[in-house]
C-alpha cells in the first residue's frame, strides 16, 4: 500500500484480498492526527489535512450551498469515508452532501452513490486524483454535481450530467471571485469570492 504525504512514502505490503481487505486495513490504520486516508488507484493514500484557510473556504461552500439543498439532504465538511465498491475506491471528500438517511449507520463507510454533491480542494498531494480520477469515479457513480476548487490556480470547475461511460458530460470553469452556476438539483449561482489564499501582512514603509 502507499502512504502519501507531500511526497510518496512506501510502507508495508499491498493486501491480497482485494478491495474489502483494503477497507479493513484502512479502518485499522493508525492515521496520525492531521492526516486522512483514502483508497486511490488501488493504494491506501494518507495525505495531510488542509491548510488553515481551506477550512474557511469549506465553511463558505457549506453556508452558501445549504439553502439550496434538496429536501432531506445535509452538507458537511467533517471527515467521512465514502466507498465506491464497483470502482474499488474510497474517498474522504472535503465537502459532501447526501440524504440524511446515509448517516443512519454504525459503519465507518458511507455509500458513495448516495452523494448529491462533492467538493474537493486541491493540494499538492491529492491534486492529480482530484482533477482526474475522481472526475471519472464520482461521475460514473452518478453523483449529480462535483465541484473542484483548484487552490493552486485559483479557479473553480463544476462538473454535472453524470455518465456511466465518461464520468461527466458537462463542465464549466470560473476564476475565484466570480459566480459559478451550480446545476440541479441545486440550481443557483455560487459566489466564489473569499476562496483565494490570504495575502501576507502589508510591508511597512522603510524608515526615512
N, C-alpha and C positions, 0 to 999 in steps of 0.2 A: 504494500500500500504506500501511497505517497503522502507525506506530511509536508505541507507547504506553508511557509510564512511569506516574507517578502521575496525569498529565494527558495527553490525546492530543496527539501531535505529528505533523503530516503531513510525509511525506518521500518524494520520488521519484514514480514513476508506477506505476499498477497493471499487472501483467503481462497481456499479451493472449492468452497461450497456454493459459490455464486452470490447473487445479489442479497439473498436473505441472510447469508452468513456475514456479508459485509455490514448489513444493518446491525446485526448482533455485535460485531466488533465495534462499530461506531457508538452504539449505546454504552458499551463498557469502556470506551476510550476515555482516559483521564485528560480531557482537554484543559489546558491552562486557562486561568482567568484572563479574559480579554480576547479569547480566540473562539472561533466557531468551526464546526466540522461539517463537511458535505461529501456526497459521493458524486464525483465528476470524472467522466471518461474512464470509468472502471477503477478509479482510485479514491481512497479517502483523503480528502484535501482539508487541511487545517490552515485557516488564514486569520490574520488579526482583525478584530472588530474595527469599526470605522474611526476616522479622525473625529475629534470633538465636534467640529462644526457640521459633520454629517448628521449628527443627532438632531440639530436644528432643522436641517433640510427634511429629514424623515418626519419630524413633527409637523412641519408645514404641509407636507403631502397629505398626512392623515387629516389635519384640520380642514384643508381645502377640499378633500375628496369626500369627507364624511357626510355632508348634507346631500350628496348625490348617490349614496349607496343604494342598491336595490333593497327592497323590503326584507328584513331578517338577516342582512349581511352586516358584518363587523370588520373593521380595519385596525391594524396594529403594526407597530414597529418593534414589538418584542420578539425575542428569538423563538423560532418554531421550525420544525423539520417537516417538509412536505415530500412525500415519496411518489415516484413515478415508476412502478414495477415494470411496465412494458418497455421503458427506456433504460431500466436499471440505473436510475439516478435518484438522488435525494438532495434537495436544496433547502437552504435556510434563507429565504428572501429577506431583503432589508425592510420592505413594507409589503404587507399581504392582506388581502380581503377575501373573505369566504362566508358562506352561510353559517350562522351561529351554531347550527347542529353539528358542524365539523368539529367543534370543540368539546362535544359531549362524549368524551372517551378517556380512558385511563392510559392509553397508549402514548408513547413518545412520538409516534408517527402520524401525521395528518395526510388526508387524501389530496394529492396534488390536483386531481381532476375536479375537485370542489372549489378551487380558487376562481374568483371572479376578477381579480386584479392583482398584479405583482409589479413592484418597482425594485430595481436594483441600482445601487450607486457604485460605479466602477472604482476599483482601486488597482494598484499595480499588480497585486497578487491574483485578482479574480477577473481582471478586465477582459481577457480573451474569452473566458467562459461566458461572461455576461453578454458580450457583443456577438457571440457566435453560437455556441452550443445551446445556451438557454433559450435563444430565439426559436430554435427548432423544437426543443423539448416542450416548452410551455405552449407553443402553437399547436403541435401535434396532440397534446393532451387536452386541447380545447379551452385553454384559459382565454377569456374574451379579450383582455387588454394587458399588454406587457409594456411597461414604461422603463426605459433605460436612461439614467442620468449619467452622462459621460462627464465625470467630475474633472478629468484632465483637460478636455477640450471645451468644457463649459457649454454643453448643448444637451438638449433633451430629445429623445426619439420615442414615439409611441407606435406600437405595433397593434394591429387589430385584424379582424377577419381570419380567425384561426383555420388552419387547414391540416388534415392528416397527411397530406402529401409534401407540402413545402414549409410548414411551420406557420407563417403568417403571409397573407396575400397583400396587405396594405401597411404602409408606414409613413410617418411624417416627422421631420426633424426641425427644431427651432433652437436658436441660441438662448441661453439663460437670460431672463429679463423680459422675454416675450411671452405671449399667451399661446398655449398649445391645446388644441381641441382634443378632449378625451372622449372617444366614441361610446356608443351604447355598450353595456347597459347603464352608463353614467351620463353621457351627453352634456358636457359642459366644457368651458374653456379654462384650463388650468393656468393660473398665474405662476410663472416660474421666477418671478423676482424674489430675491433673497436666497437663491440657490448657489450663488457664487461663493468662492472662498473668501474669508475675511481678509481685509487689507492689513498690512503691517502698520505699526504705530507711525504717525507722521514724524518725520525728522525735524528736529528743532533747528532753527536758523543758527548758523555759526556765529559765535561771538564776534562783534565788530571791534 
